[in-house]
Amino acid sequence: MFGLEALDLARIQFAFTISFHILFPAITIGLASYLAVLEGLWLKTHNNTYRDLYHFWSKIFAVNFGMGVVSGLVMAYQFGTNWSRFSDFAGSVTGPLLTYEVLTAFFLEAGFLGVMLFGWNKVGRKLHFFATVMVAIGTLISTFWILASNSWMQTPQGYEIVNGQVIPVDWIAVIFNPSFPYRLMHMATAAFVATAFFVGSSAAWHLLRGRDNPAIRTMLSMAMWMALIVAPIQAVIGDFHGLNTLKHQPAKIAAIEGHWENHGNEATPLILFGWPDMKEERTKYAVEIPYLGSLILTHSLDKQVPALKEFPPEDRPNSTIVFWSFRIMVGLGMLMIFTGLWSLWLRKRDTLYSNRAFLYLTLWMGPSGLIAILAGWFTTEIGRQPWVVYGLMRTADGSSNHSVVQMSITLALFVVVYFSLFGAGLGYMMRLVRKGPKLNEGAEPSHGGPGQHRTPARPLSAADGGAESDHGDSLNKGN
């Protein structure tokens, strides 16, 4: 297929499926915590706006959660089908870590998800809030184990190699490997920021169409507070993560910077834009700022950053890709910080909900968090190449022995099925977003009397419930 080898197709297939999948957990993580905050605020203030928002976003959370589970199952099978030699080599580490996720996070979420989605009028308020909090904690625990597994592949620790297989000897070192804390904080924070802009974009869409009510205003206000506070924190975390990567994966940093060689004792410049050419071993059309590369990456004006030519050609990541994926991520991050600061200025001028230029920017920033997450993952994973386990196993040595025809057919099937299935799911989820929150949704029904009964919430329904209301009215009239 297009001159690609089976290994290339296996990598594209996994990249395609994980790119689809990561979008759903990111929103799930953020929405779960957002729902917990909304319900907590409602219990504390008795302001029904928070209750209405809870029921609105719980429907979207349910759809998103389901698509996340389904899309994630495929990748577990791919480890065995397309990457069997990697599984044989490192399965004693990655297998238990993924099992711990199921035993802790997945069981916790499954145990309380039903109560959270369907138990609003079936259990007490405190128990329902507890269930919502447990689901939110479950999403974070899931993030913990997934990032522990992936981080170990980036910076492996706590192992021995016996008979060509990795044997864990120190699980604390395996889990809390050098890059894990930074990558865990970076991903969790990214999920919160992405969700904030998703929520804020939804509010902006309704305000631009003249739907101005307390629920919509609260959505935008909470989203912009989150953006204002968390987006700068994410930049600081990213800086620490970059310093950690420089220490443990210097070739990745050199590729990200498009930095090919050092000259004498000169400080490393920052290349803002350019085109890294892997064949010519230089970055064409480079726009540089002197000293800034050293200042950002070493926090000094005289230390040099490792250059790509210091590594053998076969050990160099593809600088052309990661150079630009990193800049997309950083550029969107700067826009997020700017949007948060602008919202604060407008809030002080009491024009946050009426400034159309700001609302249009917020609307278009809706997918920015998800795009930044994808760009960050491309930077991380492609920057790790040519290693599947950094320094231990090359990607070419970890793939299964499949033919080009086999990989081409399965890749084509994945593309068709994913775009059809998850495209329909995303369309349905956006339909829910366009409907907006319904006021007084989730209010406890009265008891006793014809047509009055306690019914569970319907998180997957986009209908307005008119049929049920008519049915209740007819019962009342008939009596």
Phi and psi in degrees as a GROMACS rama.xvg file:
@    title "Ramachandran Plot"
@    xaxis  label "Phi"
@    yaxis  label "Psi"
@TYPE xy
52.9398  31.7057  PHE-2
74.7133  9.9145  GLY-3
-87.1407  149.545  LEU-4
-88.9349  169.449  GLU-5
-59.9516  -37.7623  ALA-6
-62.2927  -43.3341  LEU-7
-61.4004  -42.4424  ASP-8
-67.3481  -36.2815  LEU-9
-64.9906  -40.1981  ALA-10
-67.0891  -42.4511  ARG-11
-63.6782  -40.6572  ILE-12
-62.4917  -44.7205  GLN-13
-68.6508  -39.4879  PHE-14
-62.9078  -39.2911  ALA-15
-65.1527  -47.6404  PHE-16
-68.4693  -40.1734  THR-17
-73.0762  -29.1648  ILE-18
-66.8211  -39.7868  SER-19
-64.6454  -46.5728  PHE-20
-65.6604  -42.9233  HIS-21
-63.0885  -24.9847  ILE-22
-63.3878  -38.5105  LEU-23
-73.7205  -49.1699  PHE-24
-59.3774  -34.5293  PRO-25
-60.3561  -47.5249  ALA-26
-70.8541  -35.3897  ILE-27
-61.1485  -45.4165  THR-28
-59.3581  -49.3514  ILE-29
-68.0208  -43.8347  GLY-30
-67.2328  -36.5413  LEU-31
-60.0547  -45.3973  ALA-32
-69.3708  -36.6857  SER-33
-62.0698  -42.5521  TYR-34
-63.9063  -39.7073  LEU-35
-62.9762  -40.5967  ALA-36
-65.5937  -44.3904  VAL-37
-59.8  -46.8395  LEU-38
-68.0942  -37.6032  GLU-39
-62.6141  -41.4148  GLY-40
-66.0553  -37.4358  LEU-41
-65.3426  -43.5615  TRP-42
-63.9312  -34.6893  LEU-43
-79.5657  -41.826  LYS-44
-101.812  -17.9213  THR-45
60.675  22.9775  HIS-46
-83.7949  113.567  ASN-47
-68.618  -11.601  ASN-48
-60.791  -40.5656  THR-49
-66.3347  -37.3358  TYR-50
-64.4787  -43.9103  ARG-51
-62.8822  -41.1126  ASP-52
-65.7915  -36.8291  LEU-53
-58.4736  -48.1165  TYR-54
-68.5928  -34.1869  HIS-55
-64.1037  -51.3714  PHE-56
-77.7627  -20.3068  TRP-57
-67.0041  -31.5871  SER-58
-65.5735  -45.7478  LYS-59
-66.1966  -38.1913  ILE-60
-60.7935  -42.0361  PHE-61
-62.4989  -45.2287  ALA-62
-64.0648  -45.3167  VAL-63
-63.8645  -40.764  ASN-64
-62.3376  -44.4427  PHE-65
-62.0199  -43.6529  GLY-66
-67.6369  -32.7516  MET-67
-64.9879  -42.1258  GLY-68
-64.0742  -47.1537  VAL-69
-64.739  -45.1889  VAL-70
-68.4687  -25.9811  SER-71
-78.8227  -26.614  GLY-72
-62.6532  -33.5798  LEU-73
-62.9282  -38.5801  VAL-74
-65.6919  -33.0996  MET-75
-62.8841  -37.6169  ALA-76
-70.6207  -33.286  TYR-77
-64.772  -30.2469  GLN-78
-58.8592  -37.1834  PHE-79
-83.991  -32.3894  GLY-80
-87.4731  -48.1642  THR-81
-98.3665  -18.1779  ASN-82
-131.94  48.6689  TRP-83
-67.6811  -35.3606  SER-84
-71.0161  -32.9101  ARG-85
-65.9126  -43.4981  PHE-86
-62.4439  -37.8767  SER-87
-68.157  -35.5875  ASP-88
-76.2723  -46.5801  PHE-89
-117.848  8.39402  ALA-90
-62.2299  -26.0777  GLY-91
-69.5196  -14.5793  SER-92
-101.956  -54.7177  VAL-93
-68.256  -35.1349  THR-94
-60.9867  -54.7806  GLY-95
-60.1102  -38.1445  PRO-96
-62.5625  -41.5057  LEU-97
-70.904  -31.1399  LEU-98
-67.199  -39.8453  THR-99
-60.1991  -35.1084  TYR-100
-62.4973  -44.2119  GLU-101
-64.2949  -45.033  VAL-102
-69.7121  -23.974  LEU-103
-107.385  -68.9921  THR-104
-68.0507  -50.8039  ALA-105
-65.6079  -43.3944  PHE-106
-65.2622  -37.4279  PHE-107
-64.5516  -45.9421  LEU-108
-64.0832  -45.0046  GLU-109
-64.1297  -34.8959  ALA-110
-68.434  -32.4394  GLY-111
-111.092  -9.63945  PHE-112
-63.1294  -42.1006  LEU-113
-61.765  -41.6406  GLY-114
-64.59  -41.0023  VAL-115
-64.5746  -44.879  MET-116
-83.3143  -33.0553  LEU-117
-118.556  0.00178012  PHE-118
-104.44  14.103  GLY-119
-55.8234  -45.6282  TRP-120
-105.344  19.3259  ASN-121
-113.979  -25.739  LYS-122
-126.742  169.535  VAL-123
-65.5948  159.957  GLY-124
-62.2108  -42.9742  ARG-125
-66.8693  -38.9234  LYS-126
-66.4327  -39.353  LEU-127
-65.4674  -41.6367  HIS-128
-63.0299  -39.6113  PHE-129
-60.9254  -41.7582  PHE-130
-63.0151  -41.6246  ALA-131
-62.9865  -42.4154  THR-132
-63.9966  -40.2089  VAL-133
-64.462  -38.3207  MET-134
-64.5874  -42.4501  VAL-135
-62.048  -43.3701  ALA-136
-63.9828  -38.2268  ILE-137
-60.0801  -40.2848  GLY-138
-64.9052  -35.7349  THR-139
-72.7467  -36.0671  LEU-140
-64.6866  -40.1001  ILE-141
-59.7798  -43.2875  SER-142
-59.4389  -40.2673  THR-143
-56.0396  -51.8526  PHE-144
-72.9589  -39.159  TRP-145
-62.649  -43.9026  ILE-146
-70.3216  -30.9466  LEU-147
-62.8925  -43.4042  ALA-148
-65.4355  -48.8078  SER-149
-67.8379  -37.3428  ASN-150
-66.6447  -34.4198  SER-151
-62.4534  -36.7481  TRP-152
-66.5191  -25.3999  MET-153
-83.4376  -43.6179  GLN-154
-135.187  76.0436  THR-155
-66.2115  134.966  PRO-156
-144.15  163.398  GLN-157
70.7291  36.6873  GLY-158
-137.71  165.25  TYR-159
-132.607  154.554  GLU-160
-107.2  116.229  ILE-161
-124.209  122.281  VAL-162
53.3982  41.6389  ASN-163
75.3761  15.2161  GLY-164
-130.446  146.919  GLN-165
-77.6951  129.538  VAL-166
-120.194  118.513  ILE-167
-69.3091  132.642  PRO-168
-118.556  -14.2242  VAL-169
-148.142  98.4722  ASP-170
-67.816  -29.4567  TRP-171
-63.6308  -43.3281  ILE-172
-68.2596  -35.7829  ALA-173
-62.1887  -50.6433  VAL-174
-70.5447  -51.9397  ILE-175
-94.4148  55.3765  PHE-176
-69.9791  167.56  ASN-177
-57.0054  -33.7524  PRO-178
-92.1074  -10.8171  SER-179
-60.0098  -50.3943  PHE-180
-58.7114  -40.9448  PRO-181
-69.8128  -41.8609  TYR-182
-71.5538  -34.0246  ARG-183
-65.143  -48.6672  LEU-184
-63.9942  -39.3894  MET-185
-64.8081  -43.5953  HIS-186
-71.7383  -44.3375  MET-187
-62.2267  -43.6574  ALA-188
-65.0558  -38.9566  THR-189
-60.6904  -38.2673  ALA-190
-64.5714  -40.8956  ALA-191
-65.6319  -42.6922  PHE-192
-65.9141  -44.1066  VAL-193
-60.1368  -41.5406  ALA-194
-67.5432  -38.0722  THR-195
-58.7383  -44.1382  ALA-196
-75.4728  -28.5436  PHE-197
-64.0237  -46.736  PHE-198
-66.4664  -45.8654  VAL-199
-62.0884  -38.8878  GLY-200
-64.6184  -38.6127  SER-201
-62.1951  -44.2076  SER-202
-64.0837  -42.4918  ALA-203
-61.5766  -39.4789  ALA-204
-59.2564  -44.3123  TRP-205
-70.0013  -39.9304  HIS-206
-65.8256  -38.1772  LEU-207
-65.6536  -22.0198  LEU-208
-99.5411  15.3668  ARG-209
83.8765  7.19119  GLY-210
-92.2869  92.2853  ARG-211
-115.352  108.544  ASP-212
-144.071  170.278  ASN-213
-57.5278  -34.8781  PRO-214
-66.1567  -45.0113  ALA-215
-65.2022  -42.5748  ILE-216
-63.1433  -39.5444  ARG-217
-65.0132  -39.9842  THR-218
-56.0959  -50.5754  MET-219
-66.176  -42.0127  LEU-220
-62.5804  -47.9691  SER-221
-64.2915  -39.5155  MET-222
-64.3164  -41.6702  ALA-223
-73.4522  -33.2272  MET-224
-61.5664  -42.1364  TRP-225
-63.0284  -44.5583  MET-226
-62.6177  -42.7402  ALA-227
-62.2775  -38.8188  LEU-228
-87.1729  -45.7768  ILE-229
-85.4811  -33.9946  VAL-230
-59.7376  -45.2536  ALA-231
-64.2986  -35.8036  PRO-232
-61.8479  -39.1127  ILE-233
-61.9194  -36.6431  GLN-234
-64.04  -39.3148  ALA-235
-67.1257  -43.8259  VAL-236
-60.4984  -41.1079  ILE-237
-61.039  -36.5001  GLY-238
-63.8123  -45.829  ASP-239
-63.2697  -38.5923  PHE-240
-63.9447  -38.4333  HIS-241
-64.7991  -40.4777  GLY-242
-63.5714  -39.3083  LEU-243
-64.6798  -41.1742  ASN-244
-65.9385  -38.7084  THR-245
-59.5671  -35.9316  LEU-246
-74.2417  -40.8349  LYS-247
-104.382  -23.7136  HIS-248
-136.909  66.3898  GLN-249
-61.4798  -31.3721  PRO-250
-64.1159  -34.4762  ALA-251
-64.1262  -43.5938  LYS-252
-64.0697  -42.4053  ILE-253
-60.4414  -39.8018  ALA-254
-68.343  -41.4447  ALA-255
-60.4257  -39.1298  ILE-256
-82.4848  -11.5944  GLU-257
62.6963  31.8241  GLY-258
-99.8003  114.308  HIS-259
-96.3422  -36.8775  TRP-260
-156.92  152.108  GLU-261
-96.2688  149.871  ASN-262
-118.315  109.196  HIS-263
55.9984  -128.372  GLY-264
-106.449  17.5821  ASN-265
-66.5035  142.198  GLU-266
-66.4924  157.068  ALA-267
-83.4203  125.357  THR-268
-78.0375  163.442  PRO-269
-99.0612  122.314  LEU-270
-88.4153  108.266  ILE-271
-69.0607  -50.4465  LEU-272
-139.383  157.652  PHE-273
163.304  -175.467  GLY-274
-133.002  96.93  TRP-275
-63.7195  125.39  PRO-276
-107.69  111.073  ASP-277
-67.8263  -29.6444  MET-278
-78.0412  -44.9992  LYS-279
-82.4501  -9.71459  GLU-280
57.052  50.8161  GLU-281
-160.761  161.481  ARG-282
-102.759  112.346  THR-283
-76.7269  152.658  LYS-284
54.5402  35.0106  TYR-285
-69.3405  133.007  ALA-286
-108.567  109.917  VAL-287
-111.933  151.732  GLU-288
-119.168  113.751  ILE-289
-58.7792  144.563  PRO-290
71.4251  -20.9238  TYR-291
-68.7768  -31.7285  LEU-292
-61.4737  -45.5409  GLY-293
-64.9687  -40.1789  SER-294
-63.9491  -43.1114  LEU-295
-72.4831  -43.3212  ILE-296
-91.8256  -23.7355  LEU-297
-121.12  -5.1927  THR-298
58.4832  34.8594  HIS-299
-147.141  169.051  SER-300
-105.352  4.60424  LEU-301
-128.504  -19.2959  ASP-302
-74.4524  146.66  LYS-303
-99.8417  151.994  GLN-304
-95.0745  139.046  VAL-305
-54.4294  143.277  PRO-306
-107.751  155.248  ALA-307
-61.5238  -33.6316  LEU-308
-70.5166  -9.25024  LYS-309
-78.5968  -7.63347  GLU-310
-115.394  145.898  PHE-311
-58.5422  147.381  PRO-312
-53.8132  -36.0705  PRO-313
-72.4374  -10.9609  GLU-314
-106.04  9.48258  ASP-315
-94.5927  131.699  ARG-316
-68.204  166.003  PRO-317
-77.2654  100.395  ASN-318
-67.6422  -30.1857  SER-319
-58.8228  -40.0865  THR-320
-78.9912  -53.5386  ILE-321
-69.5591  -26.7968  VAL-322
-57.79  -45.3783  PHE-323
-84.9945  -35.3467  TRP-324
-63.267  -37.9668  SER-325
-64.7798  -41.848  PHE-326
-70.3988  -30.6559  ARG-327
-63.5752  -45.5349  ILE-328
-61.1594  -48.5102  MET-329
-66.8883  -41.4476  VAL-330
-60.8435  -42.762  GLY-331
-66.7131  -36.6279  LEU-332
-61.8183  -40.3268  GLY-333
-65.4058  -38.3393  MET-334
-64.1053  -36.9947  LEU-335
-63.4823  -44.3572  MET-336
-62.3068  -42.8156  ILE-337
-61.5976  -42.6378  PHE-338
-62.4968  -42.4548  THR-339
-62.4791  -42.4531  GLY-340
-67.0683  -39.8787  LEU-341
-62.6195  -40.2508  TRP-342
-61.8006  -37.3436  SER-343
-65.3245  -42.5925  LEU-344
-62.5373  -43.8419  TRP-345
-67.9256  -35.0195  LEU-346
-62.7357  -40.4543  ARG-347
-67.654  -28.9529  LYS-348
-90.4145  1.73534  ARG-349
60.4117  36.3493  ASP-350
-126.669  19.5559  THR-351
-59.9994  -36.9699  LEU-352
-95.4965  1.52227  TYR-353
-125.94  -12.6496  SER-354
-75.1586  107.167  ASN-355
-68.8315  -33.767  ARG-356
-62.1009  -43.6124  ALA-357
-65.8124  -41.5858  PHE-358
-64.0155  -38.285  LEU-359
-66.932  -40.5718  TYR-360
-60.7186  -45.449  LEU-361
-62.7922  -38.1663  THR-362
-60.9676  -48.4968  LEU-363
-73.2144  -18.1251  TRP-364
-82.0701  -2.39884  MET-365
-50.0884  -52.0547  GLY-366
-85.1619  2.8703  PRO-367
-61.1843  -40.1052  SER-368
-63.5479  -40.5268  GLY-369
-69.4096  -39.5683  LEU-370
-63.9573  -41.1246  ILE-371
-63.847  -37.9246  ALA-372
-63.2765  -44.8233  ILE-373
-62.2077  -44.051  LEU-374
-62.5276  -38.4938  ALA-375
-65.3439  -41.2446  GLY-376
-67.7623  -38.9465  TRP-377
-60.0857  -42.8628  PHE-378
-61.2177  -45.0619  THR-379
-66.6745  -48.0005  THR-380
-78.7153  -43.3955  GLU-381
-70.5363  -32.6163  ILE-382
-67.2875  -19.7718  GLY-383
-77.8594  -21.4703  ARG-384
-60.9813  150.736  GLN-385
-90.225  25.5523  PRO-386
-104.65  138.004  TRP-387
-90.3692  -36.4836  VAL-388
-119.434  114.298  VAL-389
-57.2095  119.847  TYR-390
80.7004  -6.43849  GLY-391
-114.535  -42.6869  LEU-392
-141.592  127.461  MET-393
-77.8973  151.793  ARG-394
-59.1991  -39.301  THR-395
-62.8878  -26.5878  ALA-396
-87.6186  -7.60817  ASP-397
-99.7136  -8.67301  GLY-398
-84.5657  158.911  SER-399
-79.2157  165.079  SER-400
-90.1733  73.3817  ASN-401
-106.296  159.311  HIS-402
-88.209  165.314  SER-403
-62.4746  -39.2777  VAL-404
-62.4559  -45.7623  VAL-405
-60.7011  -45.5767  GLN-406
-68.8994  -34.3464  MET-407
-66.0638  -43.8021  SER-408
-64.9042  -46.6583  ILE-409
-66.5781  -37.2627  THR-410
-64.1079  -43.5114  LEU-411
-62.0263  -40.8025  ALA-412
-64.1606  -42.3659  LEU-413
-60.0361  -44.2146  PHE-414
-61.2945  -46.8563  VAL-415
-63.9917  -49.1149  VAL-416
-66.3357  -44.224  VAL-417
-65.0752  -45.5851  TYR-418
-67.0788  -34.0013  PHE-419
-72.2525  -53.4502  SER-420
-69.677  -55.2863  LEU-421
-78.7087  -22.7806  PHE-422
-63.9949  -42.3103  GLY-423
-65.0774  -39.303  ALA-424
-64.8791  -42.7182  GLY-425
-65.0952  -38.9098  LEU-426
-61.4239  -41.8462  GLY-427
-65.9382  -39.838  TYR-428
-64.5776  -39.7617  MET-429
-69.2486  -28.5585  MET-430
-63.7256  -41.042  ARG-431
-63.1614  -41.5694  LEU-432
-62.1086  -42.0278  VAL-433
-65.9915  -28.0056  ARG-434
-67.7018  -34.0492  LYS-435
77.968  167.308  GLY-436
-70.2293  141.912  PRO-437
-95.5405  132.281  LYS-438
-70.8094  144.03  LEU-439
64.0776  21.334  ASN-440
-75.4416  138.035  GLU-441
86.8386  3.25935  GLY-442
-63.6626  142.484  ALA-443
-66.7846  129.433  GLU-444
-72.2234  158.794  PRO-445
-72.9986  164.967  SER-446
-118.012  150.127  HIS-447
72.5302  130.73  GLY-448
117.529  151.818  GLY-449
-58.8786  133.536  PRO-450
76.2858  0.125429  GLY-451
-104.204  119.587  GLN-452
-155.163  165.998  HIS-453
-90.4557  121.703  ARG-454
-122.899  146.503  THR-455
-72.6937  159.914  PRO-456
-65.1886  156.911  ALA-457
-118.832  81.9808  ARG-458
-69.0193  -19.8505  PRO-459
-98.8356  4.06471  LEU-460
-94.3275  131.46  SER-461
-101.549  2.01319  ALA-462
-76.0101  161.854  ALA-463
-90.5058  1.12709  ASP-464
77.1517  13.0942  GLY-465
-62.6459  -37.0109  GLY-466
-62.6703  -41.9089  ALA-467
-67.5963  -37.3946  GLU-468
-64.7656  -42.1211  SER-469
-63.0415  -37.8323  ASP-470
-64.7245  -42.0631  HIS-471
-65.1505  -39.3973  GLY-472
-65.5684  -39.5148  ASP-473
-65.1828  -35.1315  SER-474
-65.7657  -42.0603  LEU-475
-63.3652  -41.8866  ASN-476
-66.9427  -36.1685  LYS-477
-68.7593  -17.8147  GLY-478
